Amino acid sequence: MTRVLYIASGMAVGLLIGLAVDRNARLDRDERISDLERELTTQRNIVKSLDEDNVKLRRRLKQYAKAD
């Protein structure tokens, strides 16, 4: 009877430890995903800004080309 109790308590402790590790891993993963999404948003904004600058520069170039 005591062996069954030890085995059951060992399984319960192992399960609790496993759940705690899984929870921490999920939190770390979610935090990393959040950081990457913020970085991606920043990079998209930079690309959009550079694209708008390119459009402005092309318009100026066309104006100068027409003037010549």
Secondary structure, DSSP 4 states (H G I P E B T S, - for coil): -HHHHHHHHHHHHHHHHHHHHHHHHHHHHHHHHHHHHHHHHHHHHHHHHHHHHHHHHHHHHHHHHHH-
